[in-house]
Amino acid sequence: MDDRYWSPTVKRLTPYVPGEQPRIPDLIKLNTNEHPHGPSPRVLAAIQAELDERLRLYPDPEATALRHELAQRHGVELDNVFVGNGSDEVLAFAFQALLGHSGPVWFPDVTYSFYPVYCTLYGLPHETVPLTDDFRLPTDAFLPQQGRAAGGIVFANPNAPTGIALELTEVERIVAGNPQCVVLVDEAYVDFGAQSAIPLVKHYPNLLVVQTFSKSRALAGLRVGYAIGQAPLIEALRRVKDSFNSYPLDRLAQVGAIAALQDEAHFEAMRLDVIATRASLARGLEALGFEVLPSQANFVFARHRERSGAELAQSLRERKVLVRRFDQPRIADFLRITVGTREQCARLLEALAEILGG
C-alpha cells in the first residue's frame, strides 16, 4: 500500500475493529451487543411523522428538546447534558477536550479497545492498569500514589468485555481520589444491572458520565450518545463539537431518542427480559463446562475449561452462530456472547453442546 501521503499520526494508528456484520442467511448474530428486541413503537411513529419537507432543514444543533428530556430523566440541568453521534463520538470529544493534561490517561488493561485508539489519535500518553486475577477493577490502583498521578481516567462500568460492574461507592472513591483530573465513566451497559454514577455529578466537578441509546434503548442504528457532567465539562465538549461538526444529530435521531425516553414501560419490560435471559444463558453455559464471569451487561464473557476460544468461535461460525473473541493476552480463550432472544440463546447452547460432544 502506498502510504507516502499519510501523516505520521495515521501511520501510528491501529484502528478500532468493530464487530463483524456479515450477510449470512439464518445467522444467529451474537457478536455486537445489539438489543435482541426492537425499539419502542413510539420511536418508529415519531420518525415516520418527521419524514416530510423538514428534512431539507438543518436539525437543531444543540438538540435542545432531547437534552431537556435527558435532564428531566436524570434530575440535572440542561447545561449538564451533551449529546453526540453515538457514545463513541462523545468519548472522542471527551478524550480531546478533557483528558491527558499533566500525566498519562489511565484505563484498565482489559477494556473497551477504542480507548487506546483515541489516545494514539490525539497524542495522549496512556498507561493500562491491570485488572485483578478475577477480572475486577482494582480501585486502589486508580488512586494517586507517591510520584504517580493520572492526567485523566476512563473506565467502562460495567466493564467491556468482561461485563463486571464496580459498586458506586468504589466509583466515588476513584473520582474523589483524583481531583487533579477528569474521571470519565463509560456507562454503555449500565441499564442492565449496574448503578449509574450520574447522581455523583453534582458533587464532583471532575466527573463525566457517558451513556448511549444503542444498547438498552435498542437504537444502535440511530447513533445517539450523551454525557452528563458539570457545566464547565459540558462546555468543553461543546467547543470541540462546534469546531468539528455543529450538527452531529440529525432530525430523525433526535425525535427517535425523545420518543424512546418517553416510553418507560417498553424500556423497562425489554430491559428485564434481557436480564432474565442473561441469567438463563449463564446457567446453560456453566452446565456445559464454561466459566462465566458475573455480568451486569447485555452480554456474558465465558471460557471453556478445556477447549480454546479460537476453536469454539470457529466451530460456532461454521454452524451460523457468530460470537466475539478478542485475540489479546489474558482473554484469548474467552467468548463474548451477546444476550439474544431466548430462541437464539437456545440455538447457541445447542450448537455448543454439539461441538463439545463431538
SEKOLDO-644735 format. One record per residue (C-alpha): residue number from 1; y, z, x. Coordinates in pm, whole numbers. Example, Ala and Ser with C-alpha at 12.3 -4.5 7.8 and 13.67 -1.06 7.14 Angstrom:
BEGIN
<i->1	y->-450	z->780	x->1230>
<i->2	y->-106	z->714	x->1367>
***
This chain:
BEGIN
<i->1	y->0	z->0	x->0>
<i->2	y->346	z->-93	x->129>
<i->3	y->536	z->238	x->122>
<i->4	y->814	z->147	x->364>
<i->5	y->1080	z->183	x->93>
<i->6	y->960	z->523	x->-20>
<i->7	y->1174	z->825	x->55>
<i->8	y->1030	z->1097	x->283>
<i->9	y->1005	z->1326	x->-22>
<i->10	y->793	z->1076	x->-213>
<i->11	y->564	z->1032	x->87>
<i->12	y->506	z->1409	x->97>
<i->13	y->422	z->1437	x->-272>
<i->14	y->74	z->1498	x->-405>
<i->15	y->143	z->1435	x->-775>
<i->16	y->0	z->1641	x->-1057>
<i->17	y->-314	z->1483	x->-1202>
<i->18	y->-315	z->1506	x->-1583>
<i->19	y->-632	z->1542	x->-1781>
<i->20	y->-818	z->1217	x->-1833>
<i->21	y->-752	z->1030	x->-2158>
<i->22	y->-1041	z->780	x->-2173>
<i->23	y->-1108	z->544	x->-2461>
<i->24	y->-1477	z->606	x->-2516>
<i->25	y->-1620	z->576	x->-2870>
<i->26	y->-1751	z->902	x->-3020>
<i->27	y->-1624	z->1107	x->-2724>
<i->28	y->-1614	z->1486	x->-2751>
<i->29	y->-1286	z->1542	x->-2569>
<i->30	y->-1257	z->1900	x->-2443>
<i->31	y->-1058	z->1847	x->-2123>
<i->32	y->-684	z->1868	x->-2203>
<i->33	y->-647	z->2179	x->-2422>
<i->34	y->-520	z->1988	x->-2722>
<i->35	y->-539	z->2166	x->-3056>
<i->36	y->-861	z->2085	x->-3241>
<i->37	y->-678	z->2058	x->-3574>
<i->38	y->-381	z->1853	x->-3685>
<i->39	y->-23	z->1976	x->-3718>
<i->40	y->121	z->2119	x->-4036>
<i->41	y->152	z->1863	x->-4319>
<i->42	y->518	z->1964	x->-4330>
<i->43	y->561	z->1814	x->-3983>
<i->44	y->431	z->1477	x->-4096>
<i->45	y->651	z->1484	x->-4405>
<i->46	y->961	z->1575	x->-4205>
<i->47	y->902	z->1295	x->-3955>
<i->48	y->839	z->1045	x->-4234>
<i->49	y->1165	z->1144	x->-4401>
<i->50	y->1353	z->1081	x->-4075>
<i->51	y->1227	z->723	x->-4043>
<i->52	y->1536	z->538	x->-4164>
<i->53	y->1854	z->378	x->-4029>
<i->54	y->1946	z->702	x->-3850>
<i->55	y->1714	z->603	x->-3568>
<i->56	y->2000	z->385	x->-3439>
<i->57	y->2195	z->705	x->-3367>
<i->58	y->2150	z->936	x->-3073>
<i->59	y->1990	z->1272	x->-3156>
<i->60	y->2180	z->1599	x->-3131>
<i->61	y->2197	z->1653	x->-2754>
<i->62	y->2196	z->2031	x->-2800>
<i->63	y->1912	z->2032	x->-3058>
<i->64	y->2120	z->2294	x->-3240>
<i->65	y->1912	z->2317	x->-3557>
<i->66	y->1588	z->2358	x->-3362>
<i->67	y->1742	z->2615	x->-3127>
<i->68	y->1868	z->2806	x->-3430>
<i->69	y->1515	z->2818	x->-3576>
<i->70	y->1375	z->2936	x->-3244>
<i->71	y->1645	z->3201	x->-3206>
<i->72	y->1566	z->3337	x->-3551>
<i->73	y->1193	z->3339	x->-3484>
<i->74	y->1225	z->3528	x->-3156>
<i->75	y->1512	z->3758	x->-3250>
<i->76	y->1757	z->3624	x->-2993>
<i->77	y->2095	z->3449	x->-2996>
<i->78	y->2150	z->3074	x->-2994>
<i->79	y->2274	z->3079	x->-2634>
<i->80	y->1946	z->3241	x->-2527>
<i->81	y->1749	z->2924	x->-2617>
<i->82	y->1699	z->2600	x->-2424>
<i->83	y->1481	z->2310	x->-2540>
<i->84	y->1339	z->2019	x->-2345>
<i->85	y->1097	z->1730	x->-2348>
<i->86	y->781	z->1937	x->-2326>
<i->87	y->747	z->2260	x->-2131>
<i->88	y->677	z->2061	x->-1814>
<i->89	y->1033	z->1929	x->-1820>
<i->90	y->1170	z->2276	x->-1893>
<i->91	y->972	z->2411	x->-1598>
<i->92	y->1100	z->2131	x->-1375>
<i->93	y->1460	z->2214	x->-1468>
<i->94	y->1396	z->2582	x->-1400>
<i->95	y->1248	z->2517	x->-1055>
<i->96	y->1551	z->2306	x->-969>
<i->97	y->1814	z->2536	x->-1118>
<i->98	y->1685	z->2888	x->-1065>
<i->99	y->1409	z->2928	x->-806>
<i->100	y->1394	z->2944	x->-430>
<i->101	y->1736	z->3090	x->-342>
<i->102	y->1672	z->3315	x->-41>
<i->103	y->1298	z->3306	x->4>
<i->104	y->981	z->3123	x->-98>
<i->105	y->864	z->3075	x->-455>
<i->106	y->557	z->3287	x->-524>
<i->107	y->278	z->3188	x->-762>
<i->108	y->-98	z->3255	x->-781>
<i->109	y->-344	z->3058	x->-571>
<i->110	y->-537	z->2961	x->-884>
<i->111	y->-289	z->2849	x->-1148>
<i->112	y->-118	z->2551	x->-1308>
<i->113	y->-117	z->2281	x->-1042>
<i->114	y->227	z->2149	x->-1135>
<i->115	y->392	z->2448	x->-960>
<i->116	y->331	z->2328	x->-602>
<i->117	y->426	z->1974	x->-707>
<i->118	y->767	z->2092	x->-826>
<i->119	y->819	z->2291	x->-507>
<i->120	y->747	z->1985	x->-293>
<i->121	y->964	z->1760	x->-510>
<i->122	y->1263	z->1993	x->-487>
<i->123	y->1208	z->2104	x->-128>
<i->124	y->1136	z->2466	x->-220>
<i->125	y->932	z->2676	x->24>
<i->126	y->645	z->2848	x->-153>
<i->127	y->363	z->3095	x->-98>
<i->128	y->49	z->3150	x->-300>
<i->129	y->-68	z->3498	x->-392>
<i->130	y->-450	z->3522	x->-421>
<i->131	y->-594	z->3633	x->-750>
<i->132	y->-837	z->3923	x->-731>
<i->133	y->-1210	z->3863	x->-694>
<i->134	y->-1241	z->3868	x->-1073>
<i->135	y->-952	z->3620	x->-1106>
<i->136	y->-689	z->3863	x->-1231>
<i->137	y->-323	z->3863	x->-1132>
<i->138	y->-261	z->4136	x->-870>
<i->139	y->64	z->4291	x->-992>
<i->140	y->135	z->4485	x->-673>
<i->141	y->111	z->4170	x->-462>
<i->142	y->400	z->4024	x->-662>
<i->143	y->632	z->4311	x->-569>
<i->144	y->861	z->4303	x->-263>
<i->145	y->725	z->4472	x->46>
<i->146	y->871	z->4555	x->386>
<i->147	y->1017	z->4232	x->520>
<i->148	y->874	z->4024	x->236>
<i->149	y->1054	z->3919	x->-83>
<i->150	y->1041	z->3620	x->-313>
<i->151	y->1312	z->3367	x->-381>
<i->152	y->1151	z->3304	x->-719>
<i->153	y->831	z->3394	x->-900>
<i->154	y->636	z->3188	x->-1153>
<i->155	y->306	z->3259	x->-1323>
<i->156	y->133	z->3147	x->-1639>
<i->157	y->38	z->3416	x->-1889>
<i->158	y->-236	z->3366	x->-1998>
<i->159	y->-311	z->3205	x->-1666>
<i->160	y->-431	z->2848	x->-1643>
<i->161	y->-703	z->2753	x->-1580>
<i->162	y->-862	z->3100	x->-1595>
<i->163	y->-737	z->3200	x->-1942>
<i->164	y->-694	z->3562	x->-1835>
<i->165	y->-378	z->3737	x->-1958>
<i->166	y->-168	z->4006	x->-1794>
<i->167	y->-65	z->4307	x->-2001>
<i->168	y->302	z->4316	x->-2095>
<i->169	y->354	z->4641	x->-1904>
<i->170	y->238	z->4465	x->-1585>
<i->171	y->461	z->4165	x->-1654>
<i->172	y->754	z->4406	x->-1684>
<i->173	y->661	z->4568	x->-1352>
<i->174	y->691	z->4233	x->-1180>
<i->175	y->1021	z->4148	x->-1349>
<i->176	y->1175	z->4491	x->-1289>
<i->177	y->1049	z->4500	x->-931>
<i->178	y->1213	z->4170	x->-834>
<i->179	y->1581	z->4194	x->-936>
<i->180	y->1672	z->3965	x->-646>
<i->181	y->1517	z->3657	x->-807>
<i->182	y->1421	z->3487	x->-1131>
<i->183	y->1075	z->3559	x->-1267>
<i->184	y->951	z->3269	x->-1480>
<i->185	y->667	z->3348	x->-1721>
<i->186	y->495	z->3032	x->-1846>
<i->187	y->352	z->3117	x->-2189>
<i->188	y->200	z->2786	x->-2292>
<i->189	y->-108	z->2965	x->-2433>
<i->190	y->37	z->3298	x->-2540>
<i->191	y->-21	z->3249	x->-2914>
<i->192	y->-399	z->3263	x->-2870>
<i->193	y->-415	z->3635	x->-2799>
<i->194	y->-169	z->3749	x->-2531>
<i->195	y->160	z->3941	x->-2554>
<i->196	y->482	z->3747	x->-2509>
<i->197	y->745	z->3869	x->-2263>
<i->198	y->1029	z->3744	x->-2485>
<i->199	y->1111	z->4099	x->-2611>
<i->200	y->1190	z->4190	x->-2249>
<i->201	y->1458	z->3922	x->-2212>
<i->202	y->1739	z->4138	x->-2347>
<i->203	y->1668	z->4400	x->-2079>
<i->204	y->1629	z->4175	x->-1773>
<i->205	y->1881	z->3909	x->-1664>
<i->206	y->1624	z->3764	x->-1420>
<i->207	y->1353	z->3686	x->-1678>
<i->208	y->1293	z->3336	x->-1816>
<i->209	y->1010	z->3276	x->-2062>
<i->210	y->886	z->2921	x->-2128>
<i->211	y->676	z->2816	x->-2427>
<i->212	y->558	z->2490	x->-2582>
<i->213	y->477	z->2330	x->-2918>
<i->214	y->190	z->2135	x->-2759>
<i->215	y->-84	z->2396	x->-2790>
<i->216	y->-68	z->2640	x->-3083>
<i->217	y->157	z->2411	x->-3292>
<i->218	y->-65	z->2104	x->-3235>
<i->219	y->232	z->1888	x->-3133>
<i->220	y->133	z->1766	x->-2785>
<i->221	y->231	z->1414	x->-2892>
<i->222	y->591	z->1510	x->-2970>
<i->223	y->669	z->1675	x->-2632>
<i->224	y->871	z->1983	x->-2726>
<i->225	y->911	z->2284	x->-2497>
<i->226	y->1164	z->2562	x->-2474>
<i->227	y->1287	z->2854	x->-2268>
<i->228	y->1420	z->3195	x->-2370>
<i->229	y->1644	z->3387	x->-2132>
<i->230	y->1983	z->3549	x->-2098>
<i->231	y->2278	z->3313	x->-2138>
<i->232	y->2353	z->3253	x->-1766>
<i->233	y->1997	z->3131	x->-1703>
<i->234	y->2012	z->2904	x->-2007>
<i->235	y->2346	z->2762	x->-1893>
<i->236	y->2192	z->2677	x->-1555>
<i->237	y->1915	z->2482	x->-1730>
<i->238	y->2169	z->2305	x->-1950>
<i->239	y->2369	z->2197	x->-1644>
<i->240	y->2061	z->2041	x->-1487>
<i->241	y->1966	z->1871	x->-1815>
<i->242	y->2312	z->1723	x->-1859>
<i->243	y->2304	z->1595	x->-1502>
<i->244	y->1973	z->1421	x->-1571>
<i->245	y->1935	z->1330	x->-1942>
<i->246	y->2163	z->1465	x->-2212>
<i->247	y->1928	z->1357	x->-2494>
<i->248	y->1582	z->1482	x->-2399>
<i->249	y->1454	z->1548	x->-2752>
<i->250	y->1452	z->1257	x->-2994>
<i->251	y->1526	z->1290	x->-3366>
<i->252	y->1160	z->1290	x->-3469>
<i->253	y->1066	z->1561	x->-3220>
<i->254	y->1349	z->1785	x->-3340>
<i->255	y->1271	z->1761	x->-3712>
<i->256	y->897	z->1786	x->-3649>
<i->257	y->932	z->2101	x->-3440>
<i->258	y->1156	z->2263	x->-3701>
<i->259	y->902	z->2188	x->-3973>
<i->260	y->624	z->2337	x->-3760>
<i->261	y->819	z->2661	x->-3721>
<i->262	y->877	z->2679	x->-4095>
<i->263	y->506	z->2661	x->-4184>
<i->264	y->391	z->3002	x->-4064>
<i->265	y->83	z->3004	x->-4288>
<i->266	y->-59	z->2688	x->-4130>
<i->267	y->21	z->2812	x->-3781>
<i->268	y->-150	z->3145	x->-3836>
<i->269	y->-461	z->3001	x->-4002>
<i->270	y->-516	z->2745	x->-3726>
<i->271	y->-444	z->2999	x->-3450>
<i->272	y->-702	z->3241	x->-3588>
<i->273	y->-956	z->2960	x->-3626>
<i->274	y->-924	z->2874	x->-3256>
<i->275	y->-961	z->3240	x->-3158>
<i->276	y->-1277	z->3278	x->-3367>
<i->277	y->-1427	z->2954	x->-3236>
<i->278	y->-1345	z->3059	x->-2879>
<i->279	y->-1548	z->3378	x->-2922>
<i->280	y->-1842	z->3184	x->-3062>
<i->281	y->-1824	z->2929	x->-2780>
<i->282	y->-1817	z->3203	x->-2516>
<i->283	y->-2127	z->3367	x->-2665>
<i->284	y->-2307	z->3033	x->-2669>
<i->285	y->-2224	z->2965	x->-2305>
<i->286	y->-2332	z->3312	x->-2197>
<i->287	y->-2665	z->3262	x->-2372>
<i->288	y->-2713	z->2951	x->-2155>
<i->289	y->-2657	z->3145	x->-1834>
<i->290	y->-2283	z->3093	x->-1783>
<i->291	y->-2036	z->3347	x->-1655>
<i->292	y->-1736	z->3318	x->-1890>
<i->293	y->-1402	z->3467	x->-1793>
<i->294	y->-1226	z->3669	x->-2068>
<i->295	y->-993	z->3409	x->-2217>
<i->296	y->-686	z->3458	x->-2434>
<i->297	y->-606	z->3087	x->-2434>
<i->298	y->-738	z->2789	x->-2630>
<i->299	y->-997	z->2720	x->-2362>
<i->300	y->-1267	z->2902	x->-2170>
<i->301	y->-1331	z->2897	x->-1796>
<i->302	y->-1700	z->2921	x->-1715>
<i->303	y->-1950	z->2862	x->-1436>
<i->304	y->-2325	z->2849	x->-1445>
<i->305	y->-2511	z->3093	x->-1225>
<i->306	y->-2749	z->2829	x->-1090>
<i->307	y->-2601	z->2480	x->-1141>
<i->308	y->-2296	z->2326	x->-978>
<i->309	y->-1983	z->2247	x->-1174>
<i->310	y->-1975	z->1888	x->-1046>
<i->311	y->-2331	z->1825	x->-1164>
<i->312	y->-2269	z->1974	x->-1506>
<i->313	y->-1940	z->1790	x->-1562>
<i->314	y->-2102	z->1456	x->-1473>
<i->315	y->-2407	z->1520	x->-1689>
<i->316	y->-2184	z->1611	x->-1983>
<i->317	y->-1980	z->1296	x->-1935>
<i->318	y->-2297	z->1088	x->-1947>
<i->319	y->-2352	z->1245	x->-2289>
<i->320	y->-1996	z->1164	x->-2401>
<i->321	y->-1868	z->1519	x->-2365>
<i->322	y->-1560	z->1549	x->-2148>
<i->323	y->-1453	z->1879	x->-1986>
<i->324	y->-1214	z->1954	x->-1698>
<i->325	y->-1321	z->2050	x->-1347>
<i->326	y->-1093	z->2129	x->-1053>
<i->327	y->-1224	z->2043	x->-707>
<i->328	y->-1047	z->2336	x->-543>
<i->329	y->-1158	z->2634	x->-335>
<i->330	y->-1282	z->2932	x->-539>
<i->331	y->-1313	z->2739	x->-868>
<i->332	y->-1506	z->2420	x->-790>
<i->333	y->-1808	z->2536	x->-991>
<i->334	y->-1605	z->2633	x->-1298>
<i->335	y->-1562	z->2414	x->-1603>
<i->336	y->-1250	z->2447	x->-1814>
<i->337	y->-1359	z->2379	x->-2169>
<i->338	y->-1108	z->2333	x->-2449>
<i->339	y->-1191	z->2513	x->-2773>
<i->340	y->-1259	z->2220	x->-3003>
<i->341	y->-1374	z->2219	x->-3362>
<i->342	y->-1686	z->2416	x->-3445>
<i->343	y->-1879	z->2089	x->-3461>
<i->344	y->-1752	z->1975	x->-3121>
<i->345	y->-1839	z->2307	x->-2960>
<i->346	y->-2186	z->2291	x->-3114>
<i->347	y->-2239	z->1946	x->-2964>
<i->348	y->-2121	z->2071	x->-2626>
<i->349	y->-2369	z->2358	x->-2634>
<i->350	y->-2650	z->2125	x->-2744>
<i->351	y->-2570	z->1890	x->-2454>
<i->352	y->-2566	z->2177	x->-2204>
<i->353	y->-2898	z->2311	x->-2337>
<i->354	y->-3049	z->1967	x->-2288>
<i->355	y->-2908	z->1939	x->-1933>
<i->356	y->-3016	z->2287	x->-1829>
<i->357	y->-3358	z->2247	x->-1982>
<i->358	y->-3420	z->1921	x->-1803>
***
